[in-house]
Amino acid sequence: MAAPYWPGDQDSVAAATAAVFVGDPESEPDMVRWFGAFHAEGHTPRDWAIIGDAIRNADDIAADTAARRIDIAGGPFVRGGPTWCRLAANTHDYLHASGGYAHLSPLRSGVCFADPTAIAVWLSAPIIHTQPGRATVGDALDLPQYGRCFNVYHGLETLIGDAQRAGVFGIPGQRVEVWHLVDVDQNHDGHSLTVHTPDGLVIASPVQSTDDLIDPDTAGIDAAIAVLTTAAGIVNTTLARHNTADDPRDPTVEAAEAREAAERRGVELIPLGNPGRAFMPLGPVPTTPPPDPPASLPQPTPPAAPRPRRR
């Protein structure tokens, strides 16, 4: 999959977690191996299937080791630590070299996707560290704030941006952003999902309310999956309309969308009454001249004189 392009330097989970190494990262080559495998941009569905197996294998061995109280050479068995990273990296490299999951289909160009399984693997993976107590990727994104306490401004932008870099959401070779809209009084007035193409075209979705994008009854990884899945559906609907010849719109659909948007804003739409009658269509302009009038009109014949009556 082609990696999304990003203008300028932008923060990401990969950049932020690069600073949590204790000491020189090169002193922990297994951690460097796993860091490169996990945080590489533009992962395919096959890559995430392999990464998921690598994480599960390292977690299973860690759990078995803890249950049997087995000491591991190299220090404590910390999830995301050097020993854990060595197991995960070895599993990843073996599956990748052996052609594992080669049957998985590549991503479709021009279609926004959201892979729930890959999203869950990505967010539940540990941040690489050498000390116990570090968080997962989901914790670094403040996923506990999803739901009723979610920060709709920073949270949506960070989630959608980092999910694209990780390769669990987005459009191959393009970039999806969320724009926050305000009204004339600078009050929040909804969101718009925009698709940015490499040639500079920006395609914006209709205005979405916060409840359209975020389910207030969900939290954590489930909430993130719901947000990204909903965003992918909105983006694909927007692209389908844009790619239709001349972008014809059903007026009844437009009217329904306008009513829904007005209801979300608490605005009442007042009908303007019956439409006026249309003008009669104009016929074609005659191409032949009318016949010439006669040179002179015939004169009427005078009435005959009356005959005298006999007595």
Backbone as numpy.savetxt, mean C-alpha at the origin, in Angstrom:
# Nx Ny Nz CAx CAy CAz Cx Cy Cz
13.10 -9.87 -6.67 12.26 -8.67 -6.67 13.14 -7.43 -6.67
12.74 -6.45 -7.46 13.50 -5.20 -7.46 13.23 -4.44 -6.18
14.28 -3.96 -5.56 14.13 -3.24 -4.29 13.53 -1.87 -4.52
12.66 -1.39 -3.64 12.14 -0.03 -3.78 13.26 0.99 -3.69
13.11 2.06 -4.41 14.14 3.10 -4.35 13.72 4.14 -3.31
14.69 4.73 -2.66 14.41 5.67 -1.59 15.24 6.92 -1.80
14.62 8.06 -2.01 15.39 9.30 -2.19 16.01 9.75 -0.88
17.31 9.93 -0.87 17.98 10.41 0.33 18.12 9.33 1.38
18.67 9.70 2.51 18.86 8.77 3.61 17.61 8.75 4.48
17.12 7.55 4.77 15.94 7.41 5.61 16.23 6.40 6.70
15.63 6.62 7.87 15.82 5.71 8.98 15.10 4.40 8.69
15.60 3.33 9.20 14.96 2.03 9.07 15.35 1.20 10.27
14.63 0.08 10.44 14.95 -0.81 11.54 16.36 -1.35 11.38
16.77 -1.67 10.14 18.11 -2.20 9.91 19.17 -1.20 10.35
18.98 0.08 9.98 19.95 1.09 10.36 19.96 1.31 11.86
18.77 1.29 12.46 18.69 1.53 13.90 19.31 0.38 14.69
19.09 -0.85 14.25 19.61 -1.99 15.00 21.08 -2.24 14.74
21.64 -1.61 13.72 23.07 -1.79 13.47 23.90 -1.23 14.62
23.32 -0.34 15.40 24.07 0.31 16.49 24.01 -0.46 17.80
23.27 -1.59 17.84 23.13 -2.30 19.10 24.22 -3.34 19.30
25.09 -3.53 18.30 26.21 -4.44 18.51 27.05 -3.94 19.69
27.49 -4.87 20.50 28.37 -4.53 21.60 29.80 -4.71 21.12
30.56 -3.65 21.14 31.93 -3.73 20.67 31.98 -3.70 19.15
32.99 -4.30 18.58 33.21 -4.31 17.14 32.34 -5.38 16.51
31.43 -5.01 15.55 30.60 -6.04 14.91 31.43 -7.14 14.25
32.60 -6.81 13.76 33.40 -7.81 13.09 33.89 -8.89 14.05
33.80 -8.61 15.36 34.22 -9.62 16.33 33.18 -10.72 16.47
32.01 -10.53 15.91 30.94 -11.52 15.96 30.53 -11.86 14.53
31.30 -12.66 13.82 31.00 -12.92 12.41 29.66 -13.60 12.18
29.21 -14.45 13.12 27.91 -15.10 12.94 26.77 -14.08 13.01
26.92 -13.10 13.87 25.91 -12.05 13.95 25.90 -11.21 12.68
27.07 -10.95 12.14 27.15 -10.20 10.89 26.51 -10.99 9.75
26.73 -12.30 9.72 26.11 -13.15 8.69 24.59 -13.08 8.76
24.06 -13.25 9.97 22.60 -13.24 10.12 22.02 -11.85 9.85
22.73 -10.83 10.31 22.28 -9.46 10.06 22.15 -9.21 8.55
23.15 -9.64 7.78 23.09 -9.44 6.34 21.98 -10.23 5.68
21.74 -11.45 6.16 20.69 -12.27 5.57 19.30 -11.73 5.90
19.13 -11.28 7.13 17.79 -10.85 7.57 17.43 -9.47 7.05
18.38 -8.53 7.08 18.07 -7.15 6.75 18.35 -6.76 5.30
18.67 -7.72 4.46 18.86 -7.40 3.05 17.55 -6.88 2.46
17.62 -5.86 1.62 16.41 -5.28 1.04 15.91 -6.14 -0.12
14.59 -6.07 -0.34 14.00 -6.73 -1.50 13.89 -8.23 -1.38
13.59 -8.75 -0.19 13.41 -10.19 -0.05 12.23 -10.66 -0.90
12.35 -11.88 -1.43 11.27 -12.52 -2.17 10.49 -13.43 -1.22
9.32 -13.95 -1.65 8.62 -14.92 -0.79 9.49 -16.13 -0.44
10.34 -16.58 -1.36 11.25 -17.69 -1.04 12.21 -17.29 0.08
12.76 -16.08 0.00 13.69 -15.63 1.05 13.03 -15.65 2.42
11.78 -15.18 2.49 11.12 -15.12 3.79 10.74 -16.50 4.30
10.44 -17.44 3.40 10.17 -18.80 3.84 11.43 -19.42 4.45
12.58 -19.16 3.83 13.84 -19.67 4.37 14.17 -18.99 5.70
14.00 -17.67 5.77 14.27 -16.95 7.02 13.38 -17.45 8.14
12.10 -17.70 7.83 11.19 -18.21 8.85 11.63 -19.56 9.40
12.09 -20.46 8.51 12.58 -21.77 8.98 13.84 -21.61 9.81
14.72 -20.69 9.40 15.96 -20.48 10.15 15.67 -19.98 11.56
14.72 -19.05 11.69 14.37 -18.52 13.01 13.73 -19.61 13.87
12.82 -20.38 13.29 12.16 -21.43 14.07 13.17 -22.49 14.52
14.12 -22.84 13.66 15.10 -23.85 14.05 15.97 -23.36 15.20
16.43 -22.11 15.11 17.24 -21.56 16.20 16.43 -21.46 17.49
15.15 -21.06 17.39 14.30 -20.96 18.58 14.07 -22.34 19.20
13.84 -23.36 18.35 13.59 -24.71 18.87 14.81 -25.26 19.60
15.98 -25.05 19.02 17.19 -25.53 19.67 17.42 -24.77 20.98
17.14 -23.47 20.98 17.31 -22.70 22.20 16.37 -23.19 23.29
15.11 -23.48 22.91 14.14 -23.96 23.89 14.54 -25.33 24.42
15.00 -26.21 23.52 15.42 -27.54 23.96 16.65 -27.46 24.86
17.56 -26.57 24.51 18.76 -26.41 25.32 18.42 -25.90 26.72
17.49 -24.93 26.77 17.09 -24.40 28.08 16.38 -25.45 28.90
15.52 -26.25 28.24 14.77 -27.26 28.98 15.70 -28.34 29.54
16.74 -28.68 28.79 17.66 -29.75 29.22 18.88 -29.20 29.96
18.92 -27.87 30.10 19.99 -27.21 30.85 21.37 -27.58 30.29
21.46 -27.50 28.97 22.72 -27.81 28.31 23.50 -26.51 28.13
24.75 -26.55 28.48 25.62 -25.39 28.28 26.10 -25.36 26.84
26.05 -24.17 26.24 26.48 -23.99 24.86 27.81 -23.26 24.86
28.74 -23.78 24.08 30.03 -23.11 23.96 29.82 -21.76 23.29
30.41 -20.74 23.81 30.30 -19.41 23.23 29.47 -18.48 24.08
29.00 -18.92 25.24 28.29 -18.01 26.12 26.81 -18.34 26.23
26.05 -17.50 26.93 24.62 -17.77 27.13 23.86 -17.76 25.82
22.82 -18.62 25.79 22.01 -18.78 24.58 20.92 -17.70 24.59
21.24 -16.53 24.07 20.31 -15.41 24.04 19.68 -15.32 22.65
18.38 -15.16 22.61 17.71 -15.03 21.31 18.20 -13.75 20.63
18.85 -13.90 19.48 19.46 -12.79 18.79 20.91 -12.60 19.14
21.44 -13.43 20.05 22.84 -13.33 20.43 23.74 -14.12 19.49
25.03 -14.20 19.79 25.98 -14.84 18.87 25.66 -16.30 18.58
25.34 -17.10 19.61 25.06 -18.52 19.38 23.77 -18.69 18.59
22.75 -17.95 18.97 21.48 -18.03 18.24 21.68 -17.62 16.78
22.44 -16.56 16.54 22.68 -16.10 15.17 23.44 -17.14 14.36
24.36 -17.86 15.00 25.10 -18.88 14.27 24.17 -19.99 13.79
23.26 -20.43 14.65 22.31 -21.48 14.26 21.39 -20.98 13.15
20.88 -19.76 13.30 19.96 -19.22 12.29 20.67 -19.01 10.96
21.89 -18.47 11.00 22.63 -18.22 9.77 23.00 -19.52 9.07
23.40 -20.56 9.84 23.74 -21.84 9.23 22.53 -22.47 8.56
21.38 -22.41 9.23 20.16 -22.97 8.64 19.78 -22.21 7.38
19.87 -20.89 7.44 19.53 -20.06 6.28 20.43 -20.40 5.10
21.74 -20.47 5.34 22.67 -20.73 4.24 22.45 -22.11 3.65
22.15 -23.10 4.49 21.92 -24.46 3.99 20.67 -24.51 3.11
19.56 -23.94 3.58 18.33 -23.98 2.81 18.47 -23.20 1.50
19.16 -22.08 1.57 19.33 -21.26 0.37 20.18 -21.98 -0.67
21.26 -22.62 -0.23 22.14 -23.31 -1.17 21.51 -24.58 -1.74
20.62 -25.21 -0.97 20.01 -26.46 -1.42 18.78 -26.24 -2.29
18.41 -24.98 -2.54 17.26 -24.69 -3.39 15.92 -24.82 -2.70
15.91 -24.67 -1.39 14.66 -24.78 -0.66 13.65 -23.72 -1.05
12.39 -24.11 -1.13 11.27 -23.23 -1.44 11.40 -22.58 -2.83
12.08 -23.25 -3.74 12.22 -22.70 -5.09 10.89 -22.68 -5.85
9.90 -23.42 -5.34 8.60 -23.48 -6.03 7.75 -22.24 -5.80
8.12 -21.40 -4.84 7.29 -20.23 -4.54 7.35 -19.24 -5.70
6.19 -18.71 -6.05 6.07 -17.83 -7.21 6.71 -16.47 -6.92
7.35 -15.88 -7.93 7.89 -14.52 -7.74 6.75 -13.51 -7.65
7.08 -12.32 -7.21 6.09 -11.27 -7.07 5.68 -10.74 -8.43
4.43 -10.33 -8.56 3.92 -9.79 -9.81 4.25 -8.30 -9.91
4.74 -7.92 -11.07 5.07 -6.51 -11.29 3.80 -5.68 -11.37
3.83 -4.49 -10.75 2.70 -3.59 -10.80 1.57 -3.92 -9.86
1.75 -4.89 -8.97 0.71 -5.29 -8.02 1.26 -5.12 -6.61
0.48 -4.48 -5.75 0.88 -4.31 -4.35 0.51 -5.57 -3.58
1.45 -6.09 -2.83 1.24 -7.33 -2.09 1.47 -7.08 -0.61
0.88 -7.94 0.20 1.13 -7.97 1.65 1.10 -9.44 2.05
2.24 -9.96 2.50 2.38 -11.38 2.84 2.22 -11.53 4.35
1.05 -12.00 4.84 0.84 -12.07 6.30 1.85 -12.96 7.00
2.22 -14.10 6.39 3.17 -15.00 7.03 4.54 -14.34 7.16
4.99 -13.70 6.08 6.29 -13.03 6.11 6.27 -11.85 7.07
5.15 -11.13 7.15 5.05 -10.01 8.08 5.21 -10.49 9.52
4.55 -11.61 9.85 4.65 -12.15 11.20 6.08 -12.58 11.52
6.75 -13.23 10.54 8.14 -13.65 10.76 9.03 -12.44 10.97
8.84 -11.43 10.15 9.67 -10.21 10.23 9.51 -9.51 11.57
8.28 -9.31 12.01 8.04 -8.54 13.22 8.37 -9.30 14.50
8.30 -10.63 14.45 8.60 -11.42 15.66 10.08 -11.79 15.76
10.88 -11.46 14.74 12.30 -11.80 14.77 13.02 -10.93 15.79
14.06 -11.46 16.42 14.78 -10.66 17.41 15.70 -9.64 16.77
15.84 -8.53 17.42 16.88 -7.58 17.04 18.22 -8.17 17.47
19.19 -8.07 16.60 20.48 -8.71 16.86 21.21 -7.96 17.97
21.68 -8.69 18.96 22.34 -8.07 20.11 23.22 -9.10 20.79
24.02 -8.67 21.70 24.88 -9.57 22.48 24.53 -9.54 23.95
23.50 -8.80 24.31 23.08 -8.73 25.71 21.61 -9.15 25.81
21.23 -9.82 26.90 19.83 -10.23 27.05 18.92 -9.03 27.26
17.62 -9.24 26.97 16.63 -8.21 27.23 16.31 -7.33 26.05
16.94 -7.56 24.90 16.63 -6.74 23.74 15.28 -7.14 23.15
14.74 -6.29 22.29 13.38 -6.47 21.80 13.38 -7.13 20.42
12.17 -7.35 19.90 11.98 -7.84 18.54 11.84 -6.65 17.59
11.77 -6.96 16.31 11.56 -5.89 15.32 10.22 -5.20 15.58
9.19 -5.98 15.93 7.90 -5.38 16.23 7.95 -4.43 17.40
8.73 -4.79 18.43 8.88 -3.88 19.57 9.58 -2.60 19.16
10.56 -2.71 18.25 11.27 -1.52 17.79 10.35 -0.58 17.02
9.29 -1.15 16.41 8.32 -0.33 15.68 7.17 0.12 16.57
7.25 -0.14 17.88 6.20 0.26 18.82 4.86 -0.36 18.48
4.87 -1.63 18.10 3.62 -2.30 17.76 2.63 -2.36 18.91
3.06 -2.39 20.19 2.05 -2.34 21.26 1.16 -1.11 21.19
1.59 -0.06 20.48 0.77 1.13 20.37 -0.33 0.99 19.32
-0.27 -0.07 18.52 -1.32 -0.24 17.52 -2.66 -0.43 18.22
-3.72 -0.01 17.57 -5.04 -0.10 18.17 -5.51 1.28 18.59
-6.14 1.37 19.72 -6.75 2.63 20.14 -5.72 3.70 20.49
-4.49 3.30 20.82 -3.47 4.27 21.19 -2.44 4.46 20.09
-2.76 4.01 18.88 -1.76 4.04 17.81 -1.53 5.47 17.32
-0.25 5.81 17.11 0.11 7.11 16.54 -0.06 7.02 15.03
-1.14 7.61 14.50 -1.46 7.42 13.09 -0.47 8.13 12.18
0.27 9.09 12.68 1.19 9.82 11.82 2.52 9.06 11.69
3.27 9.00 12.77 4.57 8.35 12.71 4.45 6.84 12.53
3.47 6.23 13.18 3.35 4.77 13.14 3.07 4.23 11.76
2.11 4.82 11.04 1.80 4.34 9.70 2.98 4.52 8.75
3.61 5.68 8.81 4.74 5.94 7.91 5.88 4.95 8.17
6.19 4.71 9.44 7.29 3.82 9.78 6.99 2.39 9.37
5.78 1.92 9.67 5.41 0.54 9.35 5.44 0.31 7.84
4.79 1.18 7.08 4.73 1.00 5.63 6.11 1.14 5.00
6.91 2.07 5.49 8.24 2.24 4.93 9.15 1.06 5.21
9.21 0.60 6.48 10.10 -0.50 6.82 9.61 -1.82 6.23
8.29 -1.99 6.11 7.77 -3.23 5.51 8.19 -3.34 4.04
8.27 -2.22 3.34 8.74 -2.27 1.96 10.22 -2.60 1.89
11.01 -2.02 2.77 12.44 -2.33 2.77 12.68 -3.80 3.07
11.86 -4.36 3.95 12.02 -5.77 4.32 11.52 -6.71 3.23
10.66 -6.22 2.34 10.14 -7.07 1.27 8.92 -7.88 1.67
8.14 -7.41 2.66 6.92 -8.10 3.06 5.67 -7.36 2.59
5.86 -6.21 1.96 4.75 -5.37 1.50 5.27 -4.45 0.42
4.40 -4.10 -0.54 4.78 -3.09 -1.52 4.62 -3.55 -2.95
5.16 -2.74 -3.86 5.11 -2.99 -5.30 6.55 -3.10 -5.79
6.91 -4.17 -6.49 8.29 -4.28 -6.97 8.69 -3.08 -7.81
9.79 -2.44 -7.44 10.34 -1.33 -8.20 9.65 0.00 -8.00
8.64 0.07 -7.11 7.94 1.32 -6.85 7.87 1.55 -5.34
7.35 2.70 -4.95 7.31 3.07 -3.54 5.89 3.49 -3.16
5.43 3.01 -2.02 4.12 3.38 -1.49 4.34 4.25 -0.25
3.65 5.38 -0.20 3.72 6.26 0.96 2.32 6.54 1.46
2.23 6.95 2.72 0.96 7.41 3.28 1.08 8.90 3.53
0.14 9.66 2.98 0.11 11.11 3.18 -1.04 11.43 4.13
-0.76 12.29 5.12 -1.78 12.70 6.08 -2.34 14.05 5.65
-3.65 14.15 5.57 -4.33 15.33 5.06 -4.93 16.14 6.21
-4.97 17.46 6.03 -5.58 18.36 7.01 -6.56 19.27 6.29
-7.52 19.81 7.05 -8.48 20.73 6.47 -7.97 22.16 6.61
-8.83 23.13 6.30 -8.41 24.53 6.32 -8.06 24.99 7.72
-8.58 24.29 8.76 -8.28 24.65 10.14 -7.11 23.85 10.70
-6.38 23.15 9.82 -5.22 22.34 10.22 -5.62 21.16 11.10
-6.86 20.70 10.97 -7.29 19.50 11.68 -7.11 18.29 10.78
-6.81 17.15 11.40 -6.62 15.93 10.63 -7.88 15.59 9.85
-7.72 15.30 8.55 -8.87 15.10 7.68 -8.77 13.82 6.88
-7.92 12.87 7.30 -7.84 11.60 6.60 -6.45 11.33 6.07
-6.34 10.25 5.29 -5.07 9.81 4.75 -5.25 9.45 3.27
-4.15 9.49 2.55 -4.14 9.04 1.16 -2.91 8.21 0.94
-3.09 7.02 0.36 -1.97 6.17 0.00 -1.52 6.52 -1.41
-0.24 6.80 -1.57 0.28 7.25 -2.86 1.32 6.27 -3.37
1.29 6.05 -4.69 2.26 5.19 -5.36 3.20 6.09 -6.15
4.49 5.94 -5.92 5.50 6.76 -6.59 6.29 5.87 -7.54
6.22 6.17 -8.83 6.88 5.36 -9.84 8.28 5.93 -10.11
9.19 5.13 -10.68 10.54 5.63 -10.96 10.57 6.82 -11.92
9.55 6.98 -12.78 9.55 8.10 -13.72 8.92 9.36 -13.14
8.64 9.37 -11.83 8.15 10.57 -11.16 6.65 10.69 -11.06
5.89 9.71 -11.55 4.43 9.78 -11.47 3.98 9.44 -10.05
3.01 10.21 -9.53 2.43 9.96 -8.22 0.95 9.67 -8.40
0.51 8.51 -7.95 -0.88 8.08 -8.07 -1.46 8.00 -6.67
-2.47 8.81 -6.39 -3.02 8.92 -5.04 -4.37 8.22 -4.94
-4.59 7.58 -3.82 -5.87 6.92 -3.56 -6.89 7.95 -3.09
-8.18 7.60 -3.12 -9.17 8.47 -2.46 -8.87 8.61 -0.98
-9.42 9.63 -0.36 -9.16 9.90 1.05 -9.70 8.76 1.90
-8.88 8.30 2.83 -9.26 7.22 3.74 -9.28 7.76 5.17
-10.28 7.34 5.93 -10.30 7.71 7.34 -9.34 6.81 8.12
-9.03 7.20 9.34 -8.16 6.38 10.17 -8.77 5.01 10.41
-10.09 4.96 10.60 -10.75 3.67 10.83 -10.73 2.80 9.58
-10.58 3.41 8.40 -10.45 2.61 7.18 -9.14 1.84 7.15
-8.10 2.39 7.78 -6.78 1.78 7.73 -6.43 0.98 8.98
-6.94 1.39 10.14 -6.54 0.78 11.40 -7.76 0.24 12.12
-7.71 -1.02 12.48 -8.77 -1.64 13.27 -8.47 -1.37 14.74
-9.28 -0.57 15.43 -8.97 -0.22 16.82 -9.05 -1.40 17.78
-9.63 -2.53 17.33 -9.77 -3.68 18.21 -8.62 -4.68 18.06
-7.62 -4.35 17.27 -6.47 -5.23 17.12 -5.23 -4.58 17.72
-4.22 -5.39 17.95 -2.98 -4.86 18.55 -1.82 -5.74 18.11
-0.62 -5.20 18.26 0.58 -5.98 18.00 0.72 -6.39 16.55
1.22 -7.61 16.35 1.47 -8.11 14.99 0.18 -8.24 14.20
-0.91 -8.66 14.85 -2.19 -8.78 14.14 -2.64 -7.43 13.58
-2.44 -6.37 14.34 -2.81 -5.04 13.87 -1.96 -4.62 12.68
-0.66 -4.91 12.74 0.22 -4.56 11.63 -0.15 -5.31 10.37
-0.47 -6.60 10.50 -0.89 -7.38 9.34 -2.16 -6.80 8.75
-3.11 -6.41 9.61 -4.37 -5.85 9.12 -4.12 -4.53 8.40
-3.25 -3.68 8.94 -2.96 -2.39 8.30 -2.35 -2.60 6.92
-1.35 -3.46 6.81 -0.66 -3.66 5.55 -1.54 -4.36 4.52
-2.35 -5.31 4.97 -3.27 -5.99 4.04 -4.31 -5.02 3.51
-4.86 -4.19 4.38 -5.83 -3.18 3.94 -5.19 -2.18 3.00
-3.99 -1.73 3.31 -3.29 -0.77 2.45 -3.05 -1.35 1.07
-2.66 -2.62 1.00 -2.43 -3.25 -0.30 -3.70 -3.29 -1.14
-4.84 -3.59 -0.50 -6.10 -3.60 -1.23 -6.48 -2.23 -1.76
-6.28 -1.19 -0.95 -6.58 0.17 -1.40 -5.68 0.58 -2.56
-4.39 0.26 -2.46 -3.45 0.61 -3.52 -3.82 -0.10 -4.82
-4.14 -1.38 -4.76 -4.47 -2.12 -5.98 -5.76 -1.61 -6.62
-6.74 -1.23 -5.81 -7.96 -0.65 -6.37 -7.66 0.68 -7.05
-6.81 1.48 -6.45 -6.42 2.77 -7.04 -5.67 2.56 -8.35
-4.76 1.61 -8.39 -4.01 1.35 -9.62 -4.91 0.80 -10.71
-5.88 -0.02 -10.35 -6.78 -0.57 -11.36 -7.59 0.54 -12.02
-8.04 1.50 -11.23 -8.78 2.62 -11.81 -7.88 3.48 -12.68
-6.64 3.68 -12.22 -5.73 4.52 -12.99 -5.35 3.87 -14.32
-5.20 2.54 -14.33 -4.76 1.86 -15.53 -5.87 1.60 -16.52
-7.13 1.84 -16.14 -8.24 1.66 -17.07 -8.20 2.77 -18.12
-8.51 2.42 -19.35 -8.45 3.39 -20.44 -9.34 4.58 -20.13
-8.74 5.77 -20.17 -9.42 7.04 -19.92 -9.98 7.13 -18.52
-9.68 6.14 -17.67 -10.12 6.15 -16.28 -11.61 6.44 -16.14
-12.48 5.66 -16.82 -13.92 5.94 -16.68 -14.40 5.59 -15.28
-15.25 6.42 -14.73 -15.80 6.19 -13.40 -17.30 6.10 -13.48
-17.85 5.17 -12.74 -19.29 5.03 -12.63 -19.80 6.18 -11.76
-20.69 7.04 -12.28 -21.15 8.17 -11.48 -21.83 7.75 -10.19
-22.49 6.58 -10.18 -23.13 6.13 -8.95 -22.09 5.77 -7.90
-20.96 5.20 -8.34 -19.89 4.88 -7.40 -19.27 6.15 -6.85
-19.04 7.13 -7.72 -18.48 8.40 -7.26 -19.41 9.07 -6.25
-20.72 9.03 -6.52 -21.67 9.64 -5.59 -21.65 8.93 -4.24
-21.57 7.59 -4.27 -21.53 6.84 -3.01 -20.27 7.16 -2.22
-19.13 7.27 -2.92 -17.88 7.61 -2.23 -17.95 9.01 -1.64
-18.57 9.94 -2.36 -18.69 11.30 -1.85 -19.57 11.33 -0.59
-20.65 10.53 -0.61 -21.52 10.49 0.58 -20.78 9.90 1.78
-20.03 8.80 1.54 -19.30 8.19 2.65 -18.26 9.16 3.22
-17.54 9.85 2.33 -16.54 10.81 2.80 -17.20 11.94 3.59
-18.37 12.40 3.13 -19.06 13.47 3.84 -19.54 13.01 5.21
-20.04 11.76 5.28 -20.50 11.25 6.57 -19.35 11.14 7.56
-18.16 10.73 7.08 -17.02 10.63 7.98 -16.63 12.00 8.53
-16.86 13.04 7.74 -16.51 14.39 8.18 -17.66 15.09 8.90
-18.82 14.43 9.00 -19.96 15.05 9.64 -20.60 16.13 8.80
-20.47 16.03 7.46 -21.03 17.03 6.56 -22.27 16.45 5.90
-23.33 17.26 5.84 -24.57 16.83 5.21 -24.59 17.32 3.77
-24.83 16.37 2.86 -24.94 16.72 1.45 -26.39 17.10 1.15
-26.61 18.29 0.60 -27.95 18.78 0.29 -28.17 18.63 -1.21
-29.20 17.87 -1.62 -29.45 17.73 -3.06 -29.84 19.06 -3.67
-29.47 19.26 -4.89 -29.73 20.52 -5.58 -31.01 20.48 -6.40
-31.84 19.45 -6.24 -33.09 19.39 -6.99 -32.93 18.62 -8.28
-34.03 18.63 -9.07 -34.01 17.89 -10.32 -33.14 18.61 -11.34
-32.39 17.87 -12.11 -31.58 18.53 -13.13 -32.46 19.12 -14.22
-32.00 20.20 -14.83 -32.76 20.82 -15.91 -32.74 19.99 -17.17
-33.68 20.31 -18.08 -33.74 19.58 -19.34 -32.55 19.93 -20.21
-32.07 18.93 -20.89 -30.93 19.15 -21.76 -31.39 19.85 -23.04
-30.48 20.58 -23.66 -30.78 21.19 -24.95 -31.00 20.11 -25.99
-31.87 20.46 -26.94 -32.05 19.55 -28.06 -30.74 19.44 -28.83
-30.40 18.25 -29.26 -29.15 18.13 -30.01 -29.25 18.87 -31.33
-28.19 19.53 -31.69 -28.14 20.25 -32.96 -27.90 19.27 -34.09
-28.68 19.46 -35.18 -28.51 18.59 -36.33 -27.29 18.98 -37.15
-26.99 18.19 -38.14 -25.83 18.51 -38.99 -26.08 19.76 -39.85
-25.03 20.48 -40.11 -25.13 21.67 -40.95 -25.38 21.24 -42.39
-26.43 21.79 -43.06 -26.70 21.38 -44.46 -25.53 21.74 -45.36
-25.23 20.82 -46.23 -24.09 21.01 -47.14 -24.52 21.48 -48.52
-25.83 21.40 -48.87 -26.31 21.85 -50.19 -27.10 23.13 -50.02
-26.91 24.14 -50.92 -27.66 25.40 -50.78 -29.14 25.20 -51.10
-29.99 26.01 -50.53 -31.43 25.89 -50.83 -31.68 26.34 -52.28
-32.78 25.88 -52.89 -33.08 26.27 -54.29 -33.34 27.78 -54.39
-32.97 28.38 -55.54 -33.20 29.80 -55.77 -34.68 30.08 -55.87
-35.11 31.21 -55.34 -36.54 31.57 -55.49 -36.84 31.93 -56.96
-38.10 31.80 -57.42 -38.44 32.17 -58.80 -38.22 33.66 -59.05
-37.96 34.01 -60.33 -37.69 35.42 -60.68 -38.87 36.31 -60.37
-40.08 35.86 -60.69 -41.30 36.67 -60.39 -42.40 35.72 -59.99
-43.22 36.21 -59.10 -44.33 35.39 -58.64 -45.51 35.56 -59.59
-46.26 34.53 -59.87 -47.47 34.69 -60.75 -48.50 35.61 -60.11
-49.07 36.49 -60.96 -50.08 37.41 -60.48 -51.44 36.73 -60.42
-52.22 37.05 -59.42 -53.54 36.40 -59.33 -54.49 36.92 -60.43
-55.33 36.04 -60.92 -56.31 36.43 -61.96 -57.45 37.22 -61.33
-57.76 38.46 -61.91 -58.87 39.25 -61.33 -60.20 38.54 -61.51
-61.11 38.72 -60.61 -62.44 38.05 -60.76 -63.23 38.66 -61.93
-64.09 37.85 -62.57 -64.91 38.30 -63.71 -65.99 39.23 -63.21
-66.41 40.21 -64.14 -67.47 41.15 -63.79 -68.81 40.42 -63.69
-69.64 40.79 -62.78 -70.94 40.07 -62.65 -71.87 40.37 -63.83
-72.67 39.44 -64.30 -73.63 39.61 -65.41 -74.88 40.32 -64.88
-75.43 41.24 -65.81 -76.69 41.91 -65.41 -77.84 40.91 -65.33
-78.77 41.13 -64.42 -79.92 40.23 -64.27 -81.10 40.76 -65.07
-81.82 39.83 -65.74 -83.04 40.20 -66.47 -84.20 40.31 -65.50
-85.09 41.31 -65.94 -86.30 41.46 -65.16 -87.47 40.84 -65.87
